[in-house]
């Protein structure tokens, strides 16, 4: 009986995780008429999570979610992301830049009193995690390799903070 229960839980658990990752762009998000961008912050976090947990692809859903996130970031008056070349060393991976912006937004929304350096550290770590998880779908990146070496030495966070 215990084996059956354990097997059931093992089979059910991934389904619970996957169903929690289903996200649709809010139908009432019209960037030309929205005045309260803060109202969409939970959706931005969900969009960031969705992007970070799905491989890069050219699906319509991914394009809609990316467009929502980038549009919200462009229009919101409460959050600014600086794509500093000292931090964004992976310009040879466009998908990595999207993940950086998504992770930065998520971190900044969840920790509004955090510093730009803290948000950059979280965003770069998210990019590295994403790259390692989906590298077979992504172009090779010298900047990512540079960051992976720093991370392996335990010097990544210090480097990002110093250059933020």
Rosetta blueprint (number, residue, H / E / L):
1 X L
2 X H
3 X H
4 X H
5 X H
6 X H
7 X H
8 X H
9 X H
10 X H
11 X H
12 X H
13 X H
14 X H
15 X H
16 X H
17 X H
18 X H
19 X H
20 X L
21 X L
22 X L
23 X L
24 X L
25 X L
26 X L
27 X L
28 X L
29 X L
30 X L
31 X L
32 X L
33 X L
34 X L
35 X L
36 X L
37 X H
38 X H
39 X H
40 X H
41 X H
42 X H
43 X H
44 X H
45 X H
46 X H
47 X H
48 X H
49 X H
50 X H
51 X H
52 X H
53 X L
54 X L
55 X L
56 X L
57 X L
58 X L
59 X L
60 X H
61 X H
62 X H
63 X H
64 X H
65 X H
66 X H
67 X H
68 X H
69 X H
70 X H
71 X H
72 X H
73 X H
74 X H
75 X H
76 X L
77 X L
78 X L
79 X L
80 X L
81 X L
82 X L
83 X L
84 X L
85 X L
86 X L
87 X L
88 X L
89 X L
90 X L
91 X L
92 X L
93 X L
94 X H
95 X H
96 X H
97 X H
98 X H
99 X H
100 X H
101 X H
102 X H
103 X H
104 X H
105 X H
106 X H
107 X H
108 X H
109 X H
110 X H
111 X L
112 X L
113 X L
114 X L
115 X L
116 X H
117 X H
118 X H
119 X H
120 X H
121 X H
122 X H
123 X H
124 X H
125 X H
126 X H
127 X H
128 X H
129 X H
130 X H
131 X H
132 X H
133 X H
134 X H
135 X H
136 X H
137 X H
138 X L
139 X L
140 X L
141 X L
142 X H
143 X H
144 X H
145 X H
146 X H
147 X H
148 X H
149 X H
150 X H
151 X H
152 X H
153 X H
154 X L
155 X L
156 X H
157 X H
158 X H
159 X H
160 X H
161 X H
162 X H
163 X H
164 X L
